[in-house]
Amino acid sequence: MRIIVDENVSDAVVNAVRAAGHELELVRDAYGTGTDDTEIESRAGEDARAVLTHDDDFLGLDAPHAPVLFMPDDSPSVARVASAINRMEDNGIDLTDGEFFVPDGWA
């Protein structure tokens, strides 16, 4: 899965998801810290990426928008997050305009 990772996601989650074989782009590396959420969402949509974030500003966006993989905090284990993303991809979950929550819904 192609994912853009918001700057609030821990390195441990980034490393686990990357090790699971997903293509990640980090906001802090690609666009710099403090990049506006609307710009992140727009770039994710243009690049056919989902947004992995803790930031609830990404929730409730007007459609169409990039898929949002939302974790309210770092409470799910990093292995559980990576496993959930793998399951979404393996099961062909349609991410179009979706908002998916960890752990509910996809973990």
Contacts in CASP RR format, 6 or more apart in sequence:
PFRMAT RR
TARGET T0000
AUTHOR 0000-0000-0000
METHOD contacts of the structure
MODEL  1
MRIIVDENVSDAVVNAVRAAGHELELVRDAYGTGTDDTEIESRAGEDARA
VLTHDDDFLGLDAPHAPVLFMPDDSPSVARVASAINRMEDNGIDLTDGEF
FVPDGWA
1 22 0 8 1.000
1 23 0 8 1.000
1 50 0 8 1.000
1 85 0 8 1.000
1 88 0 8 1.000
1 89 0 8 1.000
2 22 0 8 1.000
2 23 0 8 1.000
2 25 0 8 1.000
2 47 0 8 1.000
2 48 0 8 1.000
2 49 0 8 1.000
2 50 0 8 1.000
3 17 0 8 1.000
3 22 0 8 1.000
3 23 0 8 1.000
3 24 0 8 1.000
3 25 0 8 1.000
3 49 0 8 1.000
3 50 0 8 1.000
3 51 0 8 1.000
3 52 0 8 1.000
3 69 0 8 1.000
3 85 0 8 1.000
4 24 0 8 1.000
4 25 0 8 1.000
4 26 0 8 1.000
4 27 0 8 1.000
4 30 0 8 1.000
4 40 0 8 1.000
4 43 0 8 1.000
4 44 0 8 1.000
4 47 0 8 1.000
4 49 0 8 1.000
4 50 0 8 1.000
4 51 0 8 1.000
4 52 0 8 1.000
4 66 0 8 1.000
5 13 0 8 1.000
5 14 0 8 1.000
5 17 0 8 1.000
5 24 0 8 1.000
5 25 0 8 1.000
5 26 0 8 1.000
5 27 0 8 1.000
5 52 0 8 1.000
5 53 0 8 1.000
6 27 0 8 1.000
6 40 0 8 1.000
6 51 0 8 1.000
6 52 0 8 1.000
6 53 0 8 1.000
6 54 0 8 1.000
6 55 0 8 1.000
6 58 0 8 1.000
7 26 0 8 1.000
7 27 0 8 1.000
7 28 0 8 1.000
7 32 0 8 1.000
7 33 0 8 1.000
7 34 0 8 1.000
7 35 0 8 1.000
8 53 0 8 1.000
8 54 0 8 1.000
8 55 0 8 1.000
9 52 0 8 1.000
9 53 0 8 1.000
9 54 0 8 1.000
9 71 0 8 1.000
10 74 0 8 1.000
10 78 0 8 1.000
12 74 0 8 1.000
12 78 0 8 1.000
13 52 0 8 1.000
13 71 0 8 1.000
13 74 0 8 1.000
13 78 0 8 1.000
13 81 0 8 1.000
13 82 0 8 1.000
14 24 0 8 1.000
14 26 0 8 1.000
15 78 0 8 1.000
16 78 0 8 1.000
16 79 0 8 1.000
16 81 0 8 1.000
16 82 0 8 1.000
17 24 0 8 1.000
17 52 0 8 1.000
17 78 0 8 1.000
17 81 0 8 1.000
17 82 0 8 1.000
17 85 0 8 1.000
18 24 0 8 1.000
19 82 0 8 1.000
20 82 0 8 1.000
20 83 0 8 1.000
20 85 0 8 1.000
20 86 0 8 1.000
22 82 0 8 1.000
22 85 0 8 1.000
22 89 0 8 1.000
25 47 0 8 1.000
25 49 0 8 1.000
27 33 0 8 1.000
27 35 0 8 1.000
27 40 0 8 1.000
31 39 0 8 1.000
31 40 0 8 1.000
31 43 0 8 1.000
37 55 0 8 1.000
37 57 0 8 1.000
37 58 0 8 1.000
40 51 0 8 1.000
41 51 0 8 1.000
41 58 0 8 1.000
41 61 0 8 1.000
41 65 0 8 1.000
41 66 0 8 1.000
42 66 0 8 1.000
43 49 0 8 1.000
44 50 0 8 1.000
44 51 0 8 1.000
44 66 0 8 1.000
44 67 0 8 1.000
45 65 0 8 1.000
45 66 0 8 1.000
49 66 0 8 1.000
50 66 0 8 1.000
50 67 0 8 1.000
50 68 0 8 1.000
50 69 0 8 1.000
50 95 0 8 1.000
51 58 0 8 1.000
51 66 0 8 1.000
51 67 0 8 1.000
51 68 0 8 1.000
51 69 0 8 1.000
52 69 0 8 1.000
52 71 0 8 1.000
53 68 0 8 1.000
53 69 0 8 1.000
53 70 0 8 1.000
53 71 0 8 1.000
54 70 0 8 1.000
54 71 0 8 1.000
54 72 0 8 1.000
54 73 0 8 1.000
54 74 0 8 1.000
56 70 0 8 1.000
56 72 0 8 1.000
58 68 0 8 1.000
58 70 0 8 1.000
58 99 0 8 1.000
59 68 0 8 1.000
59 70 0 8 1.000
59 99 0 8 1.000
60 99 0 8 1.000
61 68 0 8 1.000
63 97 0 8 1.000
64 96 0 8 1.000
64 97 0 8 1.000
65 97 0 8 1.000
65 98 0 8 1.000
67 95 0 8 1.000
67 96 0 8 1.000
67 97 0 8 1.000
67 98 0 8 1.000
67 99 0 8 1.000
67 100 0 8 1.000
68 98 0 8 1.000
68 99 0 8 1.000
68 100 0 8 1.000
69 85 0 8 1.000
69 100 0 8 1.000
69 102 0 8 1.000
69 106 0 8 1.000
70 99 0 8 1.000
70 100 0 8 1.000
70 101 0 8 1.000
70 102 0 8 1.000
71 81 0 8 1.000
71 101 0 8 1.000
71 102 0 8 1.000
72 101 0 8 1.000
72 102 0 8 1.000
76 84 0 8 1.000
76 102 0 8 1.000
76 103 0 8 1.000
76 107 0 8 1.000
80 102 0 8 1.000
80 103 0 8 1.000
80 107 0 8 1.000
81 102 0 8 1.000
81 107 0 8 1.000
83 107 0 8 1.000
84 102 0 8 1.000
84 103 0 8 1.000
84 106 0 8 1.000
84 107 0 8 1.000
85 106 0 8 1.000
87 106 0 8 1.000
88 95 0 8 1.000
88 100 0 8 1.000
88 106 0 8 1.000
93 100 0 8 1.000
93 106 0 8 1.000
100 106 0 8 1.000
END
